[in-house]
Amino acid sequence: MTREELAERYGSDTGDRVWERIEFNTRGKLHATHIRVCEVGNLVEEQAYEKIKEEGCCGEFELDYAYGERQFRIGFNYGH
């Protein structure tokens, strides 16, 4: 997942803000894997998010993030 992909999916400004949350929360987590994001309420994105989550290991981090009127779930696994 890249900043550009998020900008394409959610719009430039929103994608940038979501990417900043990912960067902030993975900072210092050298082995962060299975980075994922979904817009809450988008069932296709939520299913993809859960699938990525299930494929990870070694603990996980999740954050609900609101930007404007939109709600996002951001997560990653700690990896090893």
N, C-alpha and C positions, 0 to 999 in steps of 0.2 A: 504494500500500500504506500502510495506517495502523496505528497501535498497536492500534486496536479490531479491525481485521480479523485481525491476528495473535493477539489474545486470543481471538477467536471460533474461529480455526482450531486453536490449540494449547493453549487454556486461559489464563486470566487471568495467572497468575504466569509461566508459560513464555513467553507472548506478550510480556509486558512485558520480560523478560530479553532476548529476541531483539531487540526494538525498541531497547533500550538499546545493544546491540552495533552495530546499524545506525547509530544516531545517533553513537556514538563514532567509528566508522570513516569516516563521511561528513563529519564536522566539518572545516570548512576546505576542503572539496572543493566549490567553488561551483557547478560544473557537473555534479555527479554525476547520472547518469541510469540508467535500466534497473535500478533497485534490485530485488533479488530475494532470495528465501529459499526453501529447501526442507528438509523433514525427510529426511535420508539414509535410503534404504531404501524410501521411498514413491515408487514408479515414476511415478505420475501427476505428483506435485510435481516430481520430478527432470526429467521431460520438459518441463514448463512452464518450469522454471528455465533449462534449456538453450536453449529457444526465445527467451526474453527476452534471454539472454546473446548469442545470435547476432544479434539485432536491434540491439545497441549498437555503439558505435565508440569510438575514441580511447583504447584501453587499458582494462584492467579490474583490479579488485581482487576477491579471493576469500578467504574465511576459513571454516575448519571450526570450529564452535563446539559444545561439549558443555554441556548443562544437565541435571543429573541423569543419568538413563540414556539420554537422547535426544541424537541428533547432528543438527546442522543445518549447512547450507552457506549462507553469506551472501555476496552479491556485488553489485557495481555497476560501471558503466562511468564513465570519467572525463568523458565528454562533451566539448563544446567551446564 
